[in-house]
Amino acid sequence: MSAQSRTTARLSRLADRMTRSPRRLWLVSFALFMALAGAWSAATPLGASPDEHAHFIRAAAVARGQFGGTEVMVKHTVAGVDGYFAETGVQLPAWYRDLSSDYQCYAWEPRNTANCMPKIGSGGPTVQATTAAGRYHPAYYLFTGLPTLVTSGPAALYLMRLLSAGLCAALLASAMVGVNEWRRRAPAMLGLLVAATPMALFMAGMVNPSGGEIAAGILVWTAALSILMSPDPLLLNRRLARLGLGGVVLINIRPLGLFWFAGAIAFALLLQQRGAVRQVLRRKALWLWAALLGASAVGALAWAAAHPDNSVIDIPYWYNPWYAAKTTFAYGMEHIEQMIGFFGWLDTKAPPITWVVWIGATGLLAMLTVTLGNRRQIFAVIAMTLATLFVPAAAQAAQYQLGPVWQGRYLLPFAVGLPLLCGFVLSAKDEERPMLPWRRLTGITAVSMAGVNALAFYWTLRRYALGTDGSWLIHHARWLPPLGWLPWLAIYTAAALLVLVPAFATNRAPGERPERFSGFGTGRRSSRLASVD
């Protein structure tokens, strides 16, 4: 046996042991995703992500029962457009107010290191602090703001990040368990790994609802596609539970969540297996989750209607919806780069090789799906690709009065559907007739992604430690995260490699199912009762 064969055999044994019990798989996956997101939490300077200071303030206020506040008009300039943004004034200790300026010495200045940031305080009298996140639904902030009730200063901010990372890790681990339920799951696993881009993991480790929105989007897509593309009465209740809980998070966490949820359901219906919808409609659990999702949607819409954006933006006379759509479409490639790896305040790019490998992996899945799929599946790939290109332009045109505000991460909760639906289609094709050495192909692609993922993490660490003009090797660093840079790089690299191990699991025999279930869903007892529900 060759060295390569022996390595593959060892990986398969490890993967089989990991995936045999869904409970074990969920716990291991949670630990690995938590390590990835948590490494970003620890190794990124406090406030060094989009509007994080505003989310810190919002979370601390909501945890203290301040769900609203006084409207305050604050002068801002975004993308060269001046205006007065409607922010929310809340009452907090004075050190929270200082967070709005602590990061500005290095944000948008990639040559500057993070050591210029003043020391974050931990006390002071109660004053008014303003936040641009005051209109957002309070549920996410109530959860992430809890540490501020028991501690303050940097410790509170890091704990807030870790709570957010934990939420995202739980959602992603549940998606991993859902993918593992497929009999021939290597292509679907690859789709999941492609969907969890470095940017998705970075946002998961920050205090920002985008992280939870992206992770929830991945869970919704995996659950919806599994329900309708691979119907199984014994797995249906747990899949509905994942879809319902992922949907509740997605709908409530950011204003666009309802649209992303509807998009995922629409594509799952397009790719459904004959008779799958009828099976779902007969299940009592569907109506329970539908009622919960309906109530969530009504609540989210009511909250948004009660908290309009009253910002006054000095839009030039020539900036109209058509111009907004045209310019946003022209920045399409930059938006794709932002979905893969564009860190900090959009001032720290991942190395180009990261984008090349990630786009290449997505393109590989899409081309194989177009080559091997039927007409509906080919149409779904083309429609998702076009939506990824044109939805940002349409969204920016619809809110052109706010100025050029679109960022690539806004679309990521929906765009993750492209690699996921391709992976699921290819898994279904492989069940019908095995055609490709999927474990080998998945392994090569996933290992390449793990390498460039770790490189993006290192490159971002280097930017904050030395600045972009510094040495390629981190030494004589002027800024360091807690514990230094090397432990976090080691943790991130190890987790990026280990999280791909389930892709090497041996395919199950027809009718074979995981032993137990864990994560977001129901237990073994509900699986036994599923067929008589």
Salt bridges, closest charged atoms under 4 A:
GLU52 OE1 - ARG161 NH2 2.76
GLU87 OE2 - HIS76 NE2 2.70
GLU181 OE2 - ARG238 NH1 3.88
GLU181 OE1 - ARG239 NE 3.05
GLU181 OE2 - ARG242 NH2 2.74
GLU213 OE1 - ARG254 NE 2.97
ASP232 OD2 - ARG513 NE 2.85
ASP309 OD2 - ARG135 NH2 3.31
ASP347 OD2 - ARG463 NH2 3.35
ASP430 OD2 - ARG184 NE 2.74
ASP469 OD2 - ARG111 NE 3.36
